[in-house]
Amino acid sequence: MKYISTRGQAPALNFEEVVLTGLAPDGGLYVPETLPEFSQEEIASWAGLSYEELAFKIMAPFVSGAVSDEELKQIITEAYSTFRHDAIAPLVQTGHNEWILELFQGPTLAFKDFALQFLGHLLDHLLKKRNQKVVVMGATSGDTGSAAIEGCRRCDNIDIYILHPYQRVSEVQRRQMTTVLEDNVHNIALKGNFDDCQNMVKTSFGDQSFLPEDRQLVAVNSINWARIMAQIVYYFYAGLALGAPGRPVSFSVPTGNFGDIFAGYLAKRMGLPIDQLVIATNSNDILHRCLSDNDHSKQSLQHTLSPSMDIMVSSNFERMLFDLYDRDGDKIRGLMEDFKSGAMHLDESALSKAKELFSSHKVDDETMLDVIRDVFAHTEYLLDPHTAIGLKAARETRRRQDIPMVCLATAHPAKFPEAVRKAGQESDPALPTHMADLFQREERYDVLDNDIGTVQSFIAKNLKA
Ligand SMILES: *Cc1c(COP(=O)(O)O)cnc(C)c1O
């Protein structure tokens, strides 16, 4: 399969190349040239498959030519072997025809493990075959960093450098990163904010001359296509468990960068009968404003109790725009050019297509806390703040009670004790047993000045792989 850029001016790449790059040279994001489509009969025949078996069916067409069937099966088995629950993505019922899809059973307690456990094993496999070593560099305000580190810690051919803003991530999140002591894992606490971290990474991808000649940078943020691909699987898994393709299902997705819900849209295009796809946002509501008022403009960042959705711009929305504009790269280039000055307006036909595909709803902190309280009072089930936003948006936008509504639970409540306490819980939610000693573990990280030369020479000097 070939992959093309959303801005239409970069050469097409194969799967292996697309996994090992970041942005396309024209500034766009890569998407598959064509999507595999499965017939209703074929999807029906998958009922009862294990998560790993289903993952193979769905991902095989995307990787064909780069990874053999046997290799793909092995990568999948290894990727999901660290999940605590045998179902990998279990469903829990919270109301009539209303379900929570627990995507936090992986090693770092957030849904990002689904993509990053897979990506880590995939990279390890590809790099061994190519006899190549790479440097993974990323910025994190929380969940991505720990999931990426966990995904790469055992990869012999990867050095991973994760930058987080010094003293500005929660203690659970920091410790999940800094207590991984393998010597190919490097945590940098940058004396700056998250934007400084991100700019540092962007600049380094733009000019990689600080690295030895035989090394290149690989991106692990959600612009990496393999991450999106791995996330398509759980939509099918939940759908099949609830009666698809014999009946439709709906999904509500706590949304930040639009990676997760974009995978849901792809599942629909590939044949899963999805009725509603609900974009749930916190007060950083650019997507909700775009859909309801055609207002896709940057506003200042709000710090909320659901920090993993605190974004000003949803980078993966560009992939969606590409389809809404019938894959016209010139149009996307124009829109993104407009957006540089702060805002873009969708044309009539693109906007009406988007409205047909998605519902949206915005939930502020106070309302979110009410939801955690209310659901706990009724069911004794404790939601994390992101999931609570998804559940509220589902309840507000739901059109049909006879269609199962699946709310994606993107994190375990123990990751966000501040919100859980504010919602009235008397003690912090307990960490799962494999992490119960997190606060006693040894930490290792380096505090560096917010200076590109300092960071780049630190990276070059500390390569281990
Ligand atoms: C990353 C994250 C999100 C947002 O997902 P996107 O793919 O960026 O839309 C939501 N909730 C949690 C807990 C996350 O870590």
The ligand as an ORCA input file, in Angstrom:
! r2SCAN-3c Opt
* xyz 0 1
  C      -4.349     11.730     24.225
  C      -5.568     11.650     25.060
  C      -6.828     12.091     24.583
  C      -7.006     12.758     23.236
  O      -6.819     11.874     22.160
  P      -6.586     12.439     20.674
  O      -6.256     11.248     19.849
  O      -5.420     13.395     20.793
  O      -7.831     13.126     20.248
  C      -7.934     11.904     25.400
  N      -7.815     11.365     26.638
  C      -6.637     10.939     27.129
  C      -6.586     10.369     28.499
  C      -5.465     11.053     26.358
  O      -4.295     10.639     26.866
*
